[in-house]
């Protein structure tokens, strides 16, 4: 509601008309008239006394202008600033199975306009690669609420695509990448219970923790090697935007795991073949196969002769058993090809992978194989290939894991798997310089003479 100041009104009559005017306005009218009458009488008297004076020939308007000049207009008066149309936004998050054209069809766009906007976006991102969780912002001008002014496609915290309508009705797209600043961060902790639980309590990102455990599982038996009181430190990057807001965690750069009997460190290094993790001597952390292809599993039966828990007779147990809740993900122990996916009375649902250098691995008693896992499919080390269950001949949910070399079962807990590669020459020199720089941050005052 507009507020108006109250004023006192003064009745006045003028040539037979009676009007009601605000007091201020009445004075503004009456006072100049009275002044003119006084001035006119004065000049009239002068004219009679001074016949040569020309004042008597001047009009009342001239005299009024002389004694009451019009005020100069203020420089900003009557100049209005250009108005910028306000925009209102409508946010729409992509859901499973939705396409860009279907989302555009929800807005007041013609079919041809939707196609034009989709083609404009295609210069930076194939519309078919739009994923659940991506966000679209449809913007409308307040003075034209039925026309899409622009479309923002938010792909990540630092990347988005802006699609704007031009004056001729076509659409143009621009990719915007927000600059992020990496900040090195070190988290230290003491193991109480499991490394996973201790890492979570210390504030480690779950994705970093997954990478940490997966890499250390090449050399560490988490059932027997890790004890309460052992210590860990993780150096990684956190990314911040220009306003200083945290955006996301970055890559793990270096780690330090102090066990009761040895210390294990690993370092991220961009070699000629791409980024990977290496030990202090320049050997890749990744080995041909994982010792433990499951996270959080509890070793319940080792490799060797034992009495069968159901059938009772003694036989060679050619693998390792890890108890875990139903549905726990099972990872491929190494790069390879799916040789078979079967369901038998003994192993239940199981997967066999074929690797290089004569290695094969078997994963039994699954609840199910992962989607897309079938004979002939290539898998990567650490890829989820199935889920813990209790199919086949078993007393409870667990993973039965076997490793075969040239057709014979071997103990995955004791075999030394060869490293993927070893750095040499100039690459090794660059690695050692990078390692020393990382250790200064990772270890800080704990940096010893052995580095």
C-alpha positions in Angstrom: 0.0 0.0 0.0 1.4 3.4 -0.9 1.8 5.8 2.0 0.7 9.4 1.5 1.5 12.3 4.0 -1.5 14.0 5.5 -1.9 17.8 4.7 -4.2 20.6 6.1 -6.7 21.9 3.5 -7.6 25.6 3.2 -10.8 26.7 1.5 -10.4 29.7 -0.9 -12.6 31.5 -3.5 -11.5 32.8 -6.8 -13.8 34.7 -9.1 -16.9 33.0 -7.8 -15.4 29.5 -7.7 -14.8 27.8 -4.4 -12.1 25.2 -4.3 -10.5 23.2 -1.5 -6.7 23.2 -1.8 -4.0 22.0 0.4 -2.5 24.8 2.5 0.9 24.6 0.8 -0.6 24.7 -2.6 -2.9 27.7 -1.7 0.0 29.7 -0.5 1.9 28.9 -3.6 -0.9 30.5 -5.7 -1.8 33.5 -3.5 1.6 34.8 -2.5 2.9 35.3 -6.1 -0.3 37.1 -7.1 -0.1 39.5 -4.2 3.5 40.2 -5.0 2.7 41.0 -8.6 -0.1 43.4 -7.5 2.4 45.2 -5.2 5.1 45.3 -7.8 2.6 46.6 -10.4 1.4 49.3 -8.2 5.0 50.3 -7.4 6.0 50.5 -11.0 2.8 52.3 -11.9 3.7 55.0 -9.3 7.2 55.2 -10.7 5.9 55.5 -14.2 3.9 58.5 -13.2 6.9 60.1 -11.5 9.4 59.0 -14.2 7.8 59.2 -17.6 11.0 58.0 -19.4 10.9 54.6 -17.6 9.9 51.6 -19.7 8.9 49.5 -16.7 5.3 50.3 -17.3 5.5 48.6 -20.7 6.7 45.3 -19.4 4.2 42.5 -18.9 3.4 40.8 -15.7 4.9 37.6 -17.2 8.2 39.3 -17.7 8.2 40.7 -14.2 7.3 37.3 -12.8 10.1 35.6 -14.7 12.5 38.2 -13.4 11.6 37.9 -9.8 10.6 34.3 -9.8 12.8 32.5 -12.4 12.0 28.8 -13.1 14.4 26.5 -11.3 17.0 24.7 -13.5 16.1 21.1 -13.9 18.2 18.6 -11.9 20.6 16.7 -14.2 19.0 13.4 -13.2 15.4 14.6 -13.5 13.3 12.8 -16.1 16.2 10.5 -16.9 15.2 6.9 -16.2 17.8 4.1 -16.0 17.4 1.3 -18.5 15.4 -1.5 -16.9 16.9 -5.0 -16.9 14.2 -7.6 -17.1 14.1 -9.8 -14.1 14.5 -13.5 -14.6 12.8 -16.3 -12.7 14.2 -19.8 -12.7 12.6 -23.2 -12.7 14.9 -26.0 -11.7 14.4 -29.5 -13.0 16.6 -32.5 -12.0 17.0 -35.3 -14.5 15.6 -38.6 -13.4 16.3 -42.2 -14.5 15.2 -42.8 -18.1 14.5 -39.1 -19.0 15.9 -37.5 -22.2 16.7 -33.9 -22.9 14.0 -33.6 -25.6 11.4 -35.0 -23.1 12.5 -32.4 -20.5 12.3 -29.6 -23.1 8.9 -30.7 -24.2 7.6 -29.9 -20.6 8.4 -26.2 -21.3 6.6 -23.7 -23.6 8.9 -24.6 -26.5 7.9 -25.7 -30.0 9.3 -28.9 -31.3 11.7 -27.0 -33.6 12.8 -24.8 -30.7 13.5 -27.9 -28.6 15.5 -29.5 -31.4 17.5 -26.2 -31.8 18.3 -26.1 -28.1 19.3 -29.7 -28.1 21.6 -29.2 -31.1 23.2 -26.2 -29.5 24.0 -28.2 -26.4 25.4 -31.0 -28.5 28.4 -28.8 -29.3 29.7 -29.5 -25.8 27.8 -32.6 -24.6 26.0 -35.3 -26.4 22.4 -35.0 -25.1 22.3 -38.8 -24.7 25.0 -38.5 -22.0 22.6 -36.5 -19.8 22.5 -38.5 -16.5 20.2 -38.7 -13.5 21.2 -36.0 -11.1 22.1 -33.5 -13.7 20.1 -30.3 -13.2 18.4 -28.0 -15.8 17.5 -24.4 -15.0 14.8 -22.9 -17.3 14.8 -19.1 -17.1 11.9 -16.8 -18.0 11.7 -13.0 -18.2 9.2 -11.4 -15.9 7.8 -9.3 -18.8 7.5 -12.4 -21.0 6.7 -15.4 -18.7 5.7 -17.8 -21.6 9.0 -17.7 -23.5 12.1 -19.6 -22.4 14.9 -17.0 -22.2 17.8 -19.4 -21.5 18.6 -22.9 -20.2 21.4 -23.8 -17.8 22.6 -27.4 -17.7 24.5 -28.1 -14.5 26.8 -31.1 -15.1 29.0 -30.8 -12.0 30.0 -28.3 -9.3 32.5 -26.7 -11.7 31.0 -27.3 -15.2 27.8 -26.1 -16.8 26.4 -25.3 -20.2 24.4 -22.2 -20.9 21.9 -22.2 -23.8 20.6 -18.7 -24.7 17.9 -17.6 -27.1 19.2 -15.0 -29.5 17.1 -12.2 -31.0 16.3 -14.2 -34.1 14.9 -17.0 -32.0 17.8 -19.4 -32.4 19.8 -20.9 -29.6 23.5 -20.6 -28.9 25.4 -22.6 -26.3 28.4 -21.7 -24.1 30.4 -24.0 -21.8 31.4 -22.5 -18.5 34.1 -24.1 -16.4 34.5 -22.6 -12.9 38.1 -22.3 -11.7 38.8 -24.3 -8.6 41.7 -24.1 -6.3 43.3 -27.3 -4.9 44.3 -27.2 -1.2 46.4 -30.1 0.2 44.9 -31.7 3.3 46.4 -34.4 5.6 44.2 -36.6 7.8 45.8 -38.7 10.5 44.3 -41.4 12.6 44.7 -44.4 14.8 43.1 -47.7 13.9 40.5 -48.9 16.4 38.7 -51.9 15.1 39.0 -51.8 11.3 40.8 -49.3 9.0 37.5 -48.5 7.2 35.7 -47.6 10.4 38.7 -45.6 11.7 39.0 -43.7 8.4 35.3 -42.8 8.5 35.6 -41.6 12.1 38.6 -39.5 11.1 36.6 -37.8 8.4 38.0 -39.4 5.2 35.8 -39.2 2.1 34.3 -42.7 1.5 35.6 -42.7 -2.1 39.1 -42.0 -0.9 38.8 -44.7 1.7 37.7 -47.2 -0.9 40.7 -46.4 -3.0 43.0 -46.6 0.0 41.8 -50.0 1.1 41.7 -51.4 -2.4 45.3 -50.4 -3.1 46.7 -51.6 0.3 44.9 -54.9 -0.2 47.6 -56.0 -2.6 50.1 -56.2 0.2 48.0 -56.2 3.4 45.9 -59.0 4.9 43.4 -56.8 6.7 42.3 -59.8 8.8 45.7 -60.6 10.3 48.1 -57.7 9.5 46.2 -54.8 11.0 45.9 -54.3 14.8 44.4 -51.7 17.1 46.9 -48.9 17.7 48.3 -49.0 14.1 48.4 -45.6 12.5 47.5 -44.1 9.1 47.9 -40.7 7.4 46.4 -39.7 4.0 47.3 -36.7 1.9 44.7 -35.6 -0.6 43.4 -32.5 -2.3 40.2 -30.5 -1.6 38.9 -28.1 -4.2 37.4 -24.7 -3.4 35.6 -22.2 -5.7 36.4 -18.5 -6.1 34.2 -17.6 -3.1 36.2 -20.0 -0.9 33.4 -22.6 -0.7 34.3 -26.3 -0.5 33.3 -28.1 -3.7 34.7 -31.6 -3.6 37.6 -33.8 -2.6 40.2 -34.5 -5.1 42.7 -37.3 -5.7 44.6 -39.1 -3.0 48.2 -38.0 -3.3 50.1 -40.1 -0.7 49.5 -42.4 2.2 51.4 -43.7 5.2 50.3 -46.9 7.0 52.3 -47.8 10.1 51.6 -51.4 11.1 53.1 -53.2 14.1 55.8 -54.9 11.9 56.3 -52.6 8.9 55.5 -49.2 7.3 53.8 -49.0 3.9 53.7 -45.8 1.9 52.4 -45.1 -1.6 52.5 -42.1 -3.9 50.5 -40.8 -6.8 52.6 -40.1 -9.8 51.8 -39.0 -13.4 54.0 -41.4 -15.5 54.2 -41.5 -19.2 51.3 -44.0 -19.1 49.1 -41.9 -17.0 48.5 -41.4 -13.2 49.1 -44.4 -10.9 50.3 -45.3 -7.4 53.8 -46.4 -6.7 55.8 -47.6 -3.7 59.0 -45.8 -2.5 61.1 -47.7 -5.0 58.9 -46.8 -8.0 57.0 -50.1 -8.3 53.3 -49.9 -9.0 51.2 -50.7 -6.0 48.7 -52.5 -8.2 49.7 -56.2 -8.6 48.4 -58.7 -11.1 45.7 -59.8 -8.6 44.1 -58.7 -5.4 44.6 -60.8 -2.3 41.2 -59.8 -1.0 38.5 -59.1 -3.6 35.9 -57.9 -1.0 35.8 -55.0 1.5 35.0 -55.7 5.1 34.9 -59.4 4.7 36.0 -61.6 7.7 38.3 -64.5 6.8 36.6 -67.7 8.1 38.4 -70.4 6.3 41.9 -70.5 4.8 43.6 -72.4 2.0 44.5 -76.1 2.8 43.1 -79.4 3.9 40.1 -79.3 6.2 36.9 -81.2 7.1 34.0 -80.1 4.9 31.5 -78.1 7.1 28.5 -79.9 5.7 29.6 -83.2 4.1 32.1 -84.0 6.9 34.9 -85.6 4.9 38.5 -84.1 4.7 39.5 -82.5 1.5 41.6 -79.6 0.1 40.0 -76.3 0.5 41.4 -74.6 -2.6 40.6 -71.0 -1.7 39.7 -68.5 1.0 36.3 -67.9 2.5 35.2 -64.4 3.6 32.0 -64.0 5.6 30.1 -60.8 4.8 26.5 -59.6 4.7 24.3 -60.6 1.8 24.6 -58.0 -1.0 28.2 -57.0 -0.2 29.9 -56.1 -3.5 32.6 -58.5 -4.9 35.4 -57.0 -6.9 37.3 -58.5 -9.8 40.8 -59.4 -8.5 42.5 -58.3 -11.7 42.0 -57.1 -15.3 40.6 -60.0 -17.4 37.8 -61.5 -19.3 34.7 -63.3 -18.0 35.2 -67.0 -18.8 31.9 -68.2 -17.4 28.9 -67.3 -15.2 27.3 -70.5 -13.8 24.8 -71.8 -11.2 25.7 -75.2 -9.8 24.7 -77.2 -6.8 28.0 -76.8 -5.1 29.3 -73.3 -5.9 25.8 -71.9 -6.5 26.0 -68.7 -8.6 29.7 -68.2 -9.5 31.9 -66.3 -11.9 35.2 -67.3 -13.4 37.7 -64.7 -14.8 40.6 -65.4 -17.0 43.7 -63.1 -16.5 47.1 -62.7 -18.1 50.1 -64.9 -17.3 48.0 -68.1 -16.8 45.9 -66.8 -13.8 42.3 -67.6 -13.3 40.0 -66.6 -10.4 36.7 -68.0 -9.1 34.0 -66.3 -7.0 31.3 -68.5 -5.6 28.1 -68.5 -3.6 26.9 -65.2 -5.0 23.5 -63.8 -4.6 23.7 -62.7 -8.2 26.3 -61.5 -10.8 26.4 -57.8 -11.4 24.5 -56.3 -14.3 26.4 -56.8 -17.6 28.6 -59.6 -16.3 28.4 -62.4 -18.9 30.8 -64.7 -20.8 33.3 -62.8 -23.0 32.9 -59.4 -21.2 36.2 -57.6 -20.3 36.5 -56.4 -16.7 38.9 -54.1 -14.9 40.6 -54.7 -11.6 38.3 -53.6 -8.7 35.2 -53.6 -10.9 32.1 -55.0 -9.1 31.2 -58.4 -10.7 28.7 -59.7 -8.2 27.3 -59.7 -4.7 27.7 -61.9 -1.6 25.0 -64.5 -1.2 24.5 -68.1 0.1 23.6 -70.0 -3.0 24.9 -73.5 -3.5 26.2 -75.7 -0.7 26.9 -73.3 2.2 26.2 -72.7 5.9 25.9 -68.9 5.6 26.5 -65.9 3.4 30.1 -65.6 2.3 32.4 -65.4 -0.7 34.5 -68.4 -1.7 37.5 -67.1 -3.6 40.0 -69.2 -5.6 43.1 -68.4 -7.6 44.5 -70.8 -10.2 47.9 -70.6 -11.9 48.3 -72.7 -15.0 45.3 -74.9 -13.9 46.5 -75.5 -10.3 45.0 -73.8 -7.2 47.4 -71.6 -5.2 47.1 -69.8 -1.9 46.3 -66.1 -2.6 47.2 -65.1 0.9 50.9 -66.1 0.5 51.8 -65.8 -3.2 53.8 -62.7 -4.2 52.1 -61.3 -7.2 54.4 -59.3 -9.5 53.9 -55.5 -9.8 52.3 -54.1 -12.9 55.4 -52.1 -13.9 58.5 -50.4 -12.5 59.7 -46.9 -13.3 63.1 -46.5 -14.8 65.5 -43.7 -16.0 64.2 -40.2 -16.2 60.7 -41.3 -15.1 62.2 -42.7 -11.9 64.2 -39.5 -11.2 61.0 -37.4 -11.6 59.1 -39.8 -9.4 61.7 -39.5 -6.5 61.5 -35.7 -6.7 57.7 -35.9 -6.5 57.9 -38.4 -3.7 60.1 -36.1 -1.6 57.8 -33.2 -2.1 54.8 -35.2 -1.0 56.5 -36.6 2.0 57.3 -33.1 3.3 53.5 -32.5 3.4 52.4 -36.0 4.4 54.9 -36.6 7.2 55.7 -33.0 8.3 57.5 -33.1 11.7 57.3 -36.9 11.5 59.6 -37.0 8.5 62.5 -39.3 9.3 65.9 -40.0 8.0 64.7 -43.1 6.1 63.1 -40.9 3.3 
